[in-house]
Amino acid sequence: MIKRLQTKTTLLVLAMAAAPVILSAQVDPDIPESVSAGCFSICLANVNVKGVQGDVSVTNLTGGTASVAANVKVQCNGTDVPGAAQSVGPLSVASNTIGTMPYSIQFTPVAGCAYTVVATGTNSALAGRSTTVTTSFVADCIDQPCGSTGCTLTLGFWKNHPEDWPVTTLSLGTTSYSQTDLLNILNQPVKGNGLVSLAHQLIAAKLNIANGASGSVIATTIANADSAIGGLVVPPIGSGSLSTSSVGSLVTALDNFNNGLVAGGPGHCSQ
């Protein structure tokens, strides 16, 4: 049973060197929410870019499946940073299940700011209601060296930043896909289909290499992944399928590359 609406206002006080920052948070007990935040520094087209990334988690306490979503923004000393905002979701979530949505927001940090991320989560089954939570973070990530080896970005970054893609078409196996097709694939749930999980990591790896990351340590894995996909067309564009066990080692190797964990390969852009 859905509880009767109860709205609370909580004052959150963030300490800073110059003066305290007071932010208000709107809490609906029927929409539990949490948000994590950490700065990142990346190299895009040989230009260093900084920002904040993390996850927003919203729990669906209603009696059936519902869509959860969130609006995320960055504040400096309690004031919105212009353009530093992102909407995540909607994500279909079963009853009494947590929906986790990654976000990544680019902005240029400046001195004298106490930075916070403010996330407002909603549930489609509870129209007009929301929970707003805040978390502080320190924008102290150092510039990434935009050198010959480059650095890698995760699947979550590429999924949420199509405007930063260095290319707008990619081939998976023998099939060429447009950016719209690729984004649809990235938003396709795996649901036990190894072809989808392999495509997710392969897209990210190819985007990383197109963006300047050295692909020498992962070239053989990428070739093997394309060979495994062959003429299969990835859902939801097509109806191809592979067992998760048959591609597990390829998915793991590509995931490690995208996270900067392959020995001798480029490091991860986040620091």
C-alpha positions as CSV (number, residue, x, y, z in Angstrom):
1,M,0.0,0.0,0.0
2,I,1.3,3.5,-0.8
3,K,1.7,5.7,2.2
4,R,-0.1,9.0,2.6
5,L,2.0,11.9,1.4
6,Q,4.3,13.2,4.1
7,T,6.5,16.1,3.3
8,K,9.4,17.2,5.4
9,T,11.9,20.1,5.0
10,T,15.4,19.4,6.3
11,L,18.2,22.0,6.5
12,L,21.6,20.8,5.4
13,V,24.5,22.9,6.5
14,L,27.8,22.5,4.7
15,A,30.8,23.9,6.3
16,M,33.3,25.9,4.2
17,A,36.3,28.1,4.9
18,A,34.6,31.4,4.1
19,A,31.0,31.0,5.2
20,P,28.4,28.3,5.8
21,V,26.2,27.2,2.9
22,I,22.6,26.3,3.7
23,L,20.6,24.1,1.3
24,S,17.1,22.8,1.7
25,A,16.2,19.2,0.8
26,Q,12.6,18.0,0.1
27,V,12.2,14.5,1.4
28,D,9.2,12.2,0.5
29,P,9.5,9.0,2.6
30,D,7.8,7.0,-0.2
31,I,10.6,7.9,-2.6
32,P,13.9,7.0,-0.9
33,E,16.9,8.4,-2.8
34,S,20.6,8.7,-2.6
35,V,23.3,10.3,-4.7
36,S,27.1,9.9,-5.0
37,A,29.5,12.4,-6.5
38,G,33.2,12.6,-7.4
39,C,35.1,14.9,-9.7
40,F,36.6,13.6,-13.0
41,S,39.2,14.9,-15.4
42,I,39.1,13.6,-19.0
43,C,40.9,14.2,-22.3
44,L,38.5,14.9,-25.2
45,A,40.0,15.6,-28.6
46,N,43.3,16.5,-26.8
47,V,41.6,19.1,-24.6
48,N,41.3,18.5,-20.9
49,V,37.7,18.6,-19.5
50,K,36.6,18.4,-15.9
51,G,33.3,17.7,-14.1
52,V,31.4,15.6,-11.6
53,Q,30.1,12.0,-12.0
54,G,28.3,9.5,-9.8
55,D,25.0,7.6,-9.4
56,V,21.5,8.5,-8.4
57,S,19.6,5.6,-6.7
58,V,15.8,5.7,-6.3
59,T,13.9,3.0,-4.6
60,N,10.4,2.0,-5.8
61,L,8.3,1.3,-2.8
62,T,5.0,1.0,-4.7
63,G,3.2,-2.2,-5.2
64,G,4.1,-2.6,-8.9
65,T,6.6,-1.7,-11.5
66,A,7.2,2.0,-12.0
67,S,9.6,4.4,-13.8
68,V,12.1,6.3,-11.7
69,A,14.0,9.3,-12.9
70,A,16.0,12.2,-11.6
71,N,17.2,15.7,-12.4
72,V,20.8,16.4,-11.3
73,K,22.5,19.8,-11.0
74,V,25.7,21.3,-9.7
75,Q,25.7,24.2,-7.2
76,C,28.5,26.5,-6.1
77,N,27.9,28.0,-2.7
78,G,24.2,27.1,-3.0
79,T,23.8,28.7,-6.4
80,D,23.2,26.7,-9.6
81,V,26.2,26.5,-11.9
82,P,24.9,27.6,-15.4
83,G,24.6,24.7,-17.8
84,A,25.8,22.1,-15.2
85,A,22.7,19.9,-15.1
86,Q,21.5,16.6,-16.5
87,S,18.3,14.5,-16.5
88,V,18.7,10.7,-16.0
89,G,16.2,8.0,-16.5
90,P,13.4,7.1,-16.8
91,L,14.3,3.6,-15.6
92,S,11.8,0.8,-15.2
93,V,12.1,-0.6,-11.7
94,A,10.2,-3.5,-10.1
95,S,8.4,-3.1,-6.7
96,N,10.7,-2.8,-3.7
97,T,13.7,-2.6,-6.0
98,I,16.4,0.1,-6.3
99,G,17.0,1.8,-9.7
100,T,20.5,3.2,-10.1
101,M,21.2,5.8,-12.8
102,P,24.7,7.1,-13.6
103,Y,25.3,10.7,-14.4
104,S,28.2,12.7,-15.6
105,I,28.2,16.5,-15.8
106,Q,30.9,18.7,-17.4
107,F,31.7,22.1,-16.0
108,T,34.8,24.2,-15.2
109,P,35.5,24.4,-11.5
110,V,36.5,27.8,-10.0
111,A,38.3,28.7,-6.8
112,G,36.2,29.7,-3.8
113,C,33.3,27.3,-4.4
114,A,31.8,24.8,-2.0
115,Y,30.4,22.4,-4.6
116,T,27.3,20.2,-4.2
117,V,25.3,17.9,-6.4
118,V,21.5,18.3,-6.0
119,A,19.4,15.4,-7.2
120,T,15.6,15.4,-7.4
121,G,14.2,11.9,-7.8
122,T,10.7,11.0,-9.0
123,N,8.5,7.9,-9.3
124,S,5.9,7.6,-12.1
125,A,3.4,6.0,-9.7
126,L,3.6,8.9,-7.3
127,A,2.7,11.8,-9.6
128,G,3.6,15.3,-8.4
129,R,5.9,14.0,-5.6
130,S,9.7,14.0,-5.3
131,T,12.7,13.7,-3.1
132,T,15.6,16.1,-3.3
133,V,19.0,15.1,-1.8
134,T,22.4,16.8,-1.9
135,T,25.9,15.7,-1.5
136,S,29.1,17.7,-1.5
137,F,32.3,17.0,-3.5
138,V,35.7,18.5,-3.9
139,A,36.6,19.5,-7.5
140,D,40.3,18.8,-7.1
141,C,40.9,16.4,-10.0
142,I,44.2,17.3,-11.7
143,D,44.4,17.8,-15.5
144,Q,44.8,14.6,-17.5
145,P,47.9,14.4,-19.8
146,C,46.5,14.5,-23.3
147,G,49.4,12.5,-24.6
148,S,49.8,9.8,-27.3
149,T,48.3,7.0,-25.2
150,G,45.3,9.0,-24.2
151,C,42.9,7.7,-21.5
152,T,39.7,5.7,-21.4
153,L,36.1,6.6,-20.4
154,T,33.5,4.2,-19.1
155,L,30.4,2.9,-20.8
156,G,28.3,5.2,-18.6
157,F,30.1,8.3,-19.8
158,W,29.6,7.5,-23.5
159,K,26.0,6.5,-22.9
160,N,25.2,9.9,-21.2
161,H,27.3,12.2,-23.4
162,P,26.5,11.6,-27.1
163,E,27.5,15.2,-27.8
164,D,31.1,14.2,-27.0
165,W,31.3,11.2,-29.3
166,P,34.3,11.5,-31.7
167,V,32.4,9.5,-34.4
168,T,28.7,9.0,-35.2
169,T,28.9,5.6,-36.8
170,L,30.5,2.3,-35.6
171,S,30.6,-1.3,-36.9
172,L,29.8,-4.1,-34.5
173,G,30.6,-7.4,-36.3
174,T,29.7,-6.8,-40.0
175,T,26.9,-4.4,-39.4
176,S,27.3,-0.6,-39.3
177,Y,25.2,1.4,-36.9
178,S,24.3,5.1,-36.7
179,Q,24.7,7.0,-33.4
180,T,20.9,6.8,-32.8
181,D,21.1,3.0,-33.2
182,L,24.1,2.8,-30.9
183,L,22.4,4.8,-28.2
184,N,19.4,2.6,-28.4
185,I,21.7,-0.4,-28.0
186,L,23.4,1.2,-25.0
187,N,20.0,1.7,-23.4
188,Q,18.9,-1.9,-24.2
189,P,18.7,-4.1,-21.0
190,V,21.0,-7.2,-21.2
191,K,18.3,-9.6,-20.0
192,G,20.6,-12.6,-20.3
193,N,21.6,-11.8,-23.9
194,G,25.4,-11.9,-24.2
195,L,25.3,-10.1,-27.5
196,V,23.9,-7.0,-25.8
197,S,26.5,-7.0,-23.0
198,L,29.3,-7.5,-25.5
199,A,28.0,-4.7,-27.7
200,H,27.8,-2.3,-24.8
201,Q,31.5,-2.7,-23.9
202,L,32.6,-2.9,-27.5
203,I,30.9,0.4,-28.3
204,A,32.7,2.1,-25.4
205,A,36.0,0.6,-26.4
206,K,35.8,1.7,-30.0
207,L,34.7,5.2,-28.9
208,N,37.7,5.4,-26.5
209,I,40.1,4.5,-29.3
210,A,38.4,7.0,-31.7
211,N,38.8,9.6,-29.0
212,G,42.6,9.1,-28.8
213,A,43.1,6.2,-26.4
214,S,45.8,3.7,-27.5
215,G,44.1,0.5,-28.5
216,S,47.2,-1.7,-29.0
217,V,46.6,-3.7,-25.9
218,I,43.0,-4.5,-26.7
219,A,43.1,-4.8,-30.5
220,T,43.0,-8.6,-30.5
221,T,40.1,-8.7,-28.1
222,I,38.2,-6.2,-30.3
223,A,38.8,-8.3,-33.3
224,N,37.6,-11.4,-31.5
225,A,34.5,-9.5,-30.3
226,D,33.7,-8.5,-33.9
227,S,34.2,-12.0,-35.0
228,A,31.9,-13.4,-32.3
229,I,29.2,-10.9,-33.3
230,G,29.6,-11.6,-37.0
231,G,26.4,-10.9,-39.0
232,L,24.2,-10.8,-35.8
233,V,22.2,-7.6,-35.5
234,V,22.2,-6.3,-31.9
235,P,18.8,-5.7,-30.1
236,P,16.7,-3.5,-30.2
237,I,17.9,-2.8,-33.8
238,G,17.8,-6.6,-34.6
239,S,17.0,-9.8,-32.7
240,G,20.5,-11.4,-32.5
241,S,21.5,-13.4,-29.4
242,L,24.6,-15.0,-27.8
243,S,24.9,-16.8,-24.6
244,T,26.5,-14.8,-21.8
245,S,29.0,-17.7,-21.1
246,S,30.3,-17.6,-24.7
247,V,31.3,-14.0,-24.5
248,G,32.0,-13.5,-20.8
249,S,35.8,-13.3,-21.1
250,L,35.5,-10.8,-24.0
251,V,33.1,-8.6,-22.0
252,T,35.4,-8.6,-19.0
253,A,38.5,-7.7,-21.0
254,L,36.7,-4.8,-22.7
255,D,35.2,-3.6,-19.4
256,N,38.7,-3.6,-17.9
257,F,40.1,-1.6,-20.8
258,N,37.3,0.9,-20.6
259,N,38.0,1.3,-16.9
260,G,41.8,1.8,-17.5
261,L,42.7,-1.5,-15.8
262,V,44.6,-3.3,-18.5
263,A,48.3,-3.5,-17.8
264,G,50.3,-1.5,-20.3
265,G,47.2,0.2,-21.6
266,P,45.9,3.8,-21.2
267,G,44.7,4.7,-17.8
268,H,41.2,5.8,-16.9
269,C,40.3,9.5,-17.5
270,S,38.7,9.9,-14.1
271,Q,41.1,10.8,-11.3
